[in-house]
Amino acid sequence: MARQHSLGLCGSRLSVDPRRFELLDFQLLAVGGGAFYSHLPAFWSMPTMILTGTAAAASFGMINSIALIGGFIGPYAVCWLNDRTGGLSAAFLLIAVCYLLAGTVLALIRIPSAVSPTPPNLPAEHDLAPS
């Protein structure tokens, strides 16, 4: 998942350089956009792998609440950084740091395996080996 985010960041960063060829800009935006949305199926299935019932529903609500707060604060932070620095580099750096932080948090989450690594012990009467 971290590789897709890195690919998306590289594609979006290279695409804002005005000295590049326009066709390359379009191609990099397409790759960056595709890589950006490629994590969603795996991301939204994680809470139900760890939690069940109302806890999973509450985790979806918490995820959406944090995303909405980020969607509200993000544009203000980007504008503030653009005004302070006079360019887009600091804003893109902020976005990259947010992506790296999110990828690190997701990499640290341990999801228990649904398949047991060893088969369960069968009682003696169910033993399939010939006597």
C-alpha positions as CSV (number, residue, x, y, z in Angstrom):
1,M,0.0,0.0,0.0
2,A,2.9,2.4,0.7
3,R,4.2,1.8,-2.8
4,Q,1.0,3.0,-4.3
5,H,1.0,6.1,-2.2
6,S,4.6,6.8,-3.2
7,L,3.7,6.4,-6.9
8,G,0.7,8.7,-6.5
9,L,2.9,11.4,-4.8
10,C,5.6,11.1,-7.5
11,G,3.0,11.4,-10.2
12,S,1.3,14.4,-8.6
13,R,4.6,16.1,-7.8
14,L,6.0,15.7,-11.3
15,S,2.8,16.8,-12.9
16,V,2.9,20.4,-11.4
17,D,6.2,21.3,-13.0
18,P,5.3,23.8,-15.7
19,R,8.5,23.1,-17.7
20,R,7.4,19.5,-18.5
21,F,5.6,18.4,-21.6
22,E,1.8,18.5,-21.3
23,L,1.2,14.9,-22.4
24,L,3.6,13.7,-19.7
25,D,1.6,15.9,-17.2
26,F,-1.6,14.2,-18.2
27,Q,-0.1,10.7,-18.0
28,L,1.5,11.4,-14.6
29,L,-1.8,12.8,-13.3
30,A,-3.6,9.7,-14.5
31,V,-1.1,7.4,-12.8
32,G,-1.1,9.5,-9.6
33,G,-4.9,9.5,-9.5
34,G,-5.1,5.7,-10.0
35,A,-2.5,5.0,-7.4
36,F,-4.2,7.4,-5.0
37,Y,-7.5,5.5,-5.1
38,S,-6.0,2.0,-5.2
39,H,-5.8,1.7,-1.4
40,L,-9.5,2.2,-0.7
41,P,-10.8,-1.4,-1.0
42,A,-8.1,-2.7,1.4
43,F,-8.4,0.2,3.7
44,W,-12.2,0.0,4.2
45,S,-12.0,-3.8,4.8
46,M,-9.5,-3.4,7.7
47,P,-12.0,-2.4,10.5
48,T,-14.2,-5.4,9.9
49,M,-11.1,-7.7,10.1
50,I,-10.3,-6.4,13.6
51,L,-13.6,-5.4,15.0
52,T,-17.2,-6.8,14.9
53,G,-20.7,-5.4,15.2
54,T,-21.2,-2.0,16.7
55,A,-17.4,-1.5,17.3
56,A,-16.8,-1.8,13.5
57,A,-19.7,0.6,12.8
58,A,-18.2,3.1,15.3
59,S,-14.8,2.8,13.7
60,F,-16.3,3.7,10.3
61,G,-17.8,6.8,12.0
62,M,-14.5,7.7,13.6
63,I,-12.7,7.3,10.3
64,N,-15.2,9.5,8.5
65,S,-15.1,12.2,11.2
66,I,-11.3,12.4,11.1
67,A,-11.5,12.6,7.3
68,L,-14.0,15.4,7.4
69,I,-11.9,17.4,9.9
70,G,-8.9,16.9,7.5
71,G,-11.0,18.0,4.6
72,F,-11.9,21.1,6.4
73,I,-8.5,22.0,7.8
74,G,-6.4,20.9,4.8
75,P,-7.4,23.7,2.4
76,Y,-6.8,26.3,5.0
77,A,-3.3,24.8,5.8
78,V,-2.4,24.7,2.1
79,C,-3.5,28.3,1.6
80,W,-1.6,29.5,4.7
81,L,1.6,27.7,3.6
82,N,1.2,29.1,0.1
83,D,0.9,32.6,1.5
84,R,3.8,32.2,3.9
85,T,6.3,30.6,1.4
86,G,5.1,32.1,-1.9
87,G,5.0,28.7,-3.6
88,L,3.5,25.3,-3.6
89,S,6.5,23.3,-2.4
90,A,5.7,23.6,1.3
91,A,2.0,22.6,0.7
92,F,3.1,19.5,-1.2
93,L,5.5,18.7,1.5
94,L,2.7,18.9,4.1
95,I,0.6,16.6,2.0
96,A,3.5,14.2,1.5
97,V,4.1,14.1,5.3
98,C,0.4,13.4,5.9
99,Y,0.5,10.5,3.5
100,L,3.7,9.1,5.0
101,L,2.2,9.4,8.5
102,A,-1.0,7.6,7.4
103,G,1.0,4.9,5.7
104,T,3.2,4.4,8.7
105,V,0.2,4.0,11.0
106,L,-1.4,1.5,8.6
107,A,1.8,-0.5,8.4
108,L,1.9,-0.8,12.2
109,I,-1.6,-2.2,12.5
110,R,-1.5,-6.0,13.0
111,I,-4.5,-7.9,11.6
112,P,-4.9,-11.4,12.9
113,S,-4.9,-14.0,10.2
114,A,-8.2,-15.7,9.4
115,V,-6.4,-19.0,8.6
116,S,-4.7,-20.8,11.5
117,P,-1.0,-21.6,10.7
118,T,-1.4,-25.0,12.2
119,P,-4.3,-27.4,11.8
120,P,-6.4,-28.0,14.9
121,N,-5.7,-31.2,16.9
122,L,-8.2,-33.9,16.1
123,P,-9.4,-36.2,18.8
124,A,-8.2,-39.8,18.6
125,E,-11.5,-41.2,17.4
126,H,-11.3,-38.9,14.4
127,D,-7.8,-39.8,13.5
128,L,-7.5,-40.5,9.8
129,A,-4.3,-42.5,9.9
130,P,-4.8,-46.3,9.6
131,S,-4.2,-48.4,12.7
